[in-house]
Each structure stands twice: as structure tokens, then as C-alpha cells.
Amino acid sequence: MMDLSSVRRAYRFYAPVYNYIFGRIVDEGRRAAVSGLRQQAGDRILEIGVGTGLSLPLYQSHVEVTGVDVSTEMLQIARRRFLNAKYPQVKALLEMDAQELDFPDNYFHGTVAMYVASVVPDPQKMMQEIFRVSQPGAPVLVVNHFASEKGLARSMESKLAHFSKRLGFRPDFSLDHFVELIGFEPAAVKAVNIGGYWKLLEFHTPHKKPAEAESCCANGCSNGNL
Ligand SMILES: C[S@@+](CC[C@H](N)C(=O)[O-])C[C@H]1O[C@@H](n2cnc3c(N)ncnc32)[C@H](O)[C@@H]1O
């Protein structure tokens, strides 16, 4: 089981080399996710697990991007490079847990979560929080590797899963399980990156009825109405 301290430990270790290992190789997925946003002037965009900020230059200069992450070391790299006048779209880079977002309900016009769904200890809580802080109908783009269905890749992922805490992600995290946790299907699924080994999922924030929103967040979501 992943927990926040193992996530922080893993990304403290990855931070100095992260851009070299996970930079270009999965950049196509970042571009595809960001291009799924509308990006109208003044839109407030939330990026969950912003890491070293590799996606930040992809946003248009007229939006306001808030990035959150739990790794101090990953954020330090992002802040050093992107919190300046050259990137007016970067509004804030905050140390914050995606499972407990410190933003009001219905605040953001769009949200992206790139390569974080299989890292965060409780992906269901993360998605509930994302939908809570996103405006009804707002796009939510999630890109991630999900477990292969069969073959050699499947057996390697199952073996690697024993080392999830050290690796800093769950190699056996399946798309079916993720969708089951969320409680409704994505509007679109697209294969991205080398060999289509990663998937881009597009969700639209459900419309929330106040009474249902409370009971749903307390009990887990079982349908498209949060
Ligand atoms: C694989 S990296 C992806 C970084 C970035 N999105 C990218 O495209 O390179 C996963 C990131 O998610 C962050 N993360 C994991 N759990 C988190 C949580 N509960 N809240 C916020 N960030 C989290 C990690 O610290 C790490 O920076």
C-alpha cells in the first residue's frame, strides 16, 4: 500500500533526475491532456501532482494555472524554473495533498492529473476532490499508465507491484479498478505515448445536487451525480 510518506520519499529520490528520465518520453501524453482543456482567457486551471512542472510551458499565457504536489523537492525545481514573468500563466505552485484540496467547491474551469493516479495513495479520494473543486461540466483530463491486460507486460507489472512503495507508483493499477472507484465512465479514452502504453481519460465534472454531493463524498461515488 502506498502512503504519503513513501510517495514523498520516492520523489525526493527522483527529483534531481526526474526530467531526464520522465521528460520527453511521456511528453506526448502531457500535450494531449493540456490540449483537452478549453483555456479561455482568465480560466482557472488546476494541475494535480505538478511535479517539476514539465507541463507548465504548455498552457496559454492568458489562463491561471495552480499546481499542487506533496513533494517539496519536485516543487522546488518547478518553482525555480517557472515562477517568473516568462510564464505568466503560472499563478501558484503549492505543497498540498490532492486527497484534501484546500480550494472552494466549483472553483476551477478545468483540471489535469498527469501520471499521478497510480501514485496517489487514495485515487478515489483524489477524484472526489477534483470533482468537488471543479465547476460542473468542467473538463478533467487524467493521463496514466494502467495495468496491461495480458502477456509478458502483465506478469512483469504484477511482479513489480511488490515494490510499489519504493518505485513510487503502482505498476498493476488497472483502468477498470480506477473507473470502478470513480463510479462512472470517462467520456473518452485515447492511447498515448510510446506503443499506446498510457491512456488519456477525459471526464466532465458531474452536475452536483447539494444534498447528494455531501452523502456521495462521505460514502464514495456510485453514479455520475456527485
Ligand atoms: C510521476 S510524477 C508526475 C509529475 C508530473 N505530473 C509530470 O507530468 O511529470 C507524480 C507526482 O505526483 C505527486 N503526488 C503523489 N501523490 C500526491 C498527492 N497525494 N497529492 C499531490 N501530489 C501527489 C508526486 O509527488 C509526484 O511529483
PDBQT file of the ligand as one rigid body, heavy atoms in Angstrom, charges set to zero:
ROOT
HETATM    1  C1  LIG A 301       5.142  10.623 -11.782  1.00  0.00    +0.000 C 
HETATM    2  S1  LIG A 301       5.133  12.213 -11.063  1.00  0.00    +0.000 S 
HETATM    3  C2  LIG A 301       4.294  13.179 -12.310  1.00  0.00    +0.000 C 
HETATM    4  C3  LIG A 301       4.737  14.625 -12.297  1.00  0.00    +0.000 C 
HETATM    5  C4  LIG A 301       4.154  15.481 -13.425  1.00  0.00    +0.000 C 
HETATM    6  N1  LIG A 301       2.708  15.458 -13.428  1.00  0.00    +0.000 N 
HETATM    7  C5  LIG A 301       4.679  15.065 -14.795  1.00  0.00    +0.000 C 
HETATM    8  O1  LIG A 301       3.919  15.036 -15.751  1.00  0.00    +0.000 OA
HETATM    9  O2  LIG A 301       5.882  14.842 -14.895  1.00  0.00    +0.000 OA
HETATM   10  C6  LIG A 301       3.891  12.059  -9.822  1.00  0.00    +0.000 C 
HETATM   11  C7  LIG A 301       3.785  13.289  -8.943  1.00  0.00    +0.000 C 
HETATM   12  O3  LIG A 301       2.601  13.177  -8.140  1.00  0.00    +0.000 OA
HETATM   13  C8  LIG A 301       2.885  13.695  -6.865  1.00  0.00    +0.000 C 
HETATM   14  N2  LIG A 301       1.897  13.193  -5.898  1.00  0.00    +0.000 N 
HETATM   15  C9  LIG A 301       1.743  11.936  -5.461  1.00  0.00    +0.000 A 
HETATM   16  N3  LIG A 301       0.763  11.855  -4.542  1.00  0.00    +0.000 NA
HETATM   17  C10 LIG A 301       0.270  13.103  -4.410  1.00  0.00    +0.000 A 
HETATM   18  C11 LIG A 301      -0.756  13.669  -3.612  1.00  0.00    +0.000 A 
HETATM   19  N4  LIG A 301      -1.461  12.936  -2.747  1.00  0.00    +0.000 N 
HETATM   20  N5  LIG A 301      -1.008  14.988  -3.737  1.00  0.00    +0.000 NA
HETATM   21  C12 LIG A 301      -0.284  15.751  -4.592  1.00  0.00    +0.000 A 
HETATM   22  N6  LIG A 301       0.705  15.273  -5.365  1.00  0.00    +0.000 NA
HETATM   23  C13 LIG A 301       0.985  13.970  -5.279  1.00  0.00    +0.000 A 
HETATM   24  C14 LIG A 301       4.313  13.222  -6.606  1.00  0.00    +0.000 C 
HETATM   25  O4  LIG A 301       4.928  13.927  -5.565  1.00  0.00    +0.000 OA
HETATM   26  C15 LIG A 301       4.959  13.443  -7.971  1.00  0.00    +0.000 C 
HETATM   27  O5  LIG A 301       5.513  14.722  -8.077  1.00  0.00    +0.000 OA
ENDROOT
TORSDOF 0
